[in-house]
Amino acid sequence: MIENILTLEVGTEFDIIAARQRARQIAEACGFSGLDQARISTVVSELARNIYNYAGTGSVSFALSGSVVPQQLLITVADEGAGIADVEQVLSGNYRSVSGMGLGILSARRLMEHFEIATSAAGTRITVGKRFQLQTTIMTAGTLRSVVGQFKALPNHAALSEAQHQNRELTETLSALQARQEELLLMTSRLEERNRNIEALNDLLDDKAVALQQADRSKDEFLATLSHELRGPLSAAGTAATVLQLQSVTPERANQMGSLISRQIAHMSRLVEDLLDVSRVSRGLVQLEKVSVNLVDVVAAAVEQVQAGASLKEHRIEQQIERANLAVLGDRTRLIQVASNLLSNAVRYTSRGGLIRITLEKRGSMTVLRVSDNGQGIKPELIPRLFDLYVQAELSSDRIGGGLGLGLALVKNLVEAHRGSVVAYSAGEGQGSTFTVQLPLQVESCEYSC
């Protein structure tokens, strides 16, 4: 059911302005939002101007459609002009004219929910519609006609009033756009921050992946080294056992084979003990028996342990020991293990006839142990990973001493268990290396007064 509310004649510029203002007033009475009021009044203004420009005269009618929610405001613009010859092109958006004909019709179809057009040589009739908001109560045409009857007559300065109203609408629209732009800028900023976080996370994941790949390679290299280290003594012990089974073996030969088997078993025991040591220390399962230990004695014991290997390679060991009280609170056996591991590395990776220097001194509240050599040095890229488990530099060409490369990992864990630190330095391959251990000096207690 469609009931008419108001019909306006259009024949002058003033009539176009009047139609626009009445359209806004009726839309407001129907409960439309400010934005929809602006859309409806704009459509009416554009279509009424088409009447004025292309037909001369016509009419704009407002009607109410429906008696249940949602109702609809229908607006019909009619004229008796020559019609629109290119209406299909106009509706497709492909028609262009110098006067701009067709733009108003396209705007009406875009802004309104209902649109229909009929045109011929006898004239044109366009009907557009806008549904009421769902929360709007049921209205009647009579109620709306009563409201329209109370509209005041438009003043002579209606054009100025309309311009001012359109200016306010434009200002409100710009404010809404500005607010929307600020929201979009905030969202863009948040998205950029999120993207940066994702990029940082991706970089972190890439680093983790590289580290895992490196750890996997190091593990494989370690297992290959372990296999090599065990294969040698096992092969030697197996050969010796075979010789012992021969009936023709002499007592002297039997003693030699027995000694060989003992040495190989001792070597394999050391390998296994190294593995267990690293595992226990890295998991915090080693209980340190801390007492007052003089590091001068520790260095002397460590030198004594490696002296035979150093003499075999004709190394010269120089010591520069400060004779001050260099006592620390620690486990003497484990501290000797730290010093001897560093010295053993120096012996192993220094060519025959090399120089190994040991320095022990006091620096503030710390004692500093430094072991340096003029051996093969360390590749720069290996320094950051040198104390990691399973990482070892290339073994010396003669492979005297062998080993699993666990010594430095064990040194780091033991030093940190004593609240100290260890660092390595090398100027590069062929330029030797230096390992520096710092441990806190033992704080002397005062029995009577301090």
C-alpha positions, 0 to 999 in steps of 0.5 A: 500500500502506497499513500501520498504525503506531499507533492511539489511542483518544479519549474524554477531554481527556488522550487529545486531548493524547496524540494531539497529542504522538504525532502530533508524535513520529511526524512527527519520526520520519518526518523532517518539519521543525519547521514540518510537525511543528507543522502535523500535530500541530495538525490531529490535535489539532483533529480529535480534539477534534471527536470528543470534542465531537461524538461522545464517543469515537473513534480516531486512526490513523497509517499509512504509504502507499507504498513509493517516494519520496515516501512519505506519512504518513496520519492517519485520525480516525474516530467513530461519532457522528451525522455532520455534516449540513452538511458541504458548507457546512462545507467551503465555509467558509460554515457558522458555529456558536456552538461553532465547529464546522467550523473544525478540518476547514477547518484540516485541509484547508488544512494537509495535502496530502491530505484526504478526508471521509465522514460519515453518521448512522453516524459520520464518517471523515476521512483527511489526509496529508502527503508526506515530504520528497524527501530522506527515505530509504525507511521501512517501517511496521515501522521506524516501529512500532519507533520508536513502541514506544520512546516513553515513556508520557505523564506525569500532567502531560502537559497542562502539558508540552504547553502548554510545548511549544506555547508553544515552538512559538509562540515559534519561530513568532513569531521566524520571523515577526519575521525575515520581517518584518525581511526585508520591511521591508528589501525595502520600504526598498530598493523605496522607495529604488529608487522614489525613484531612479526618480522622480529619474531621471524628473524628470531625463528630464523636465528633459532633455526640456524642455531639448531642446524649448527647444533645438529651439525656439531652433534654429528661431528661430535659423534663422528669424533667419538666414533673415531676416538673409540674405534682406535683403542677398541681395534688395538685392544681387539688385536691384542686380545687376538694375539693373546689367544695364540698358543705360540705367544711368549710370556714377554709378548703376552705382557706387552699385549696386556699392557696395551689393553690396559692403556686402551681401556684407560683411554676409553675410561677417560673419554667416558669420564669426560662425557659424564663430567660434562653431563653432570656439571651442565645439569648441576649434579656435581657437588663442589666441595668448597674450601680455601684453595691457593691458585698458585698450588692449583697451577703447579698441579696442572702444569705437572699433569701436562708436563709429559705431553708438553715435553713430548712436543718440545714445548716451553712452558713459561710461568708468571705467578704473582706471589700474593695470597691468591686464595679462592673458595672452591673445589681444588680437584675441579679447579685443577681440572679447569687449569689442566684442560686449558693447558692441555688444549694449548699443548694439543693445538700448538705445533712442536717447539711452541711456547705456552705462557701461564699468568696468575695475578690479582686484579681488584677482588678477582684473581686472573688466570691466563693461558696463552700460546703461539699455536694454530689460533682460532677462526673468528667465527668459532669464538662465539661458540667455542665453549658450547657443548660438542664444539671443537677447533680442528685437531692438530695434524698429528692428533697427539692427545686426541679428545672429544672437544668437551674440555672447554665446555667443562671449563666454562661450566666449572668456572661458572659454578665457582661464580667466575667467568672465562673468555677466549681471544685469538687474532686469527688462524696461525696467531695463537690463542689466549684463555682468561679465567676470572675467579672471586678472591676469598673474602678474609674473615675477621675473628675479633674486629674489622 
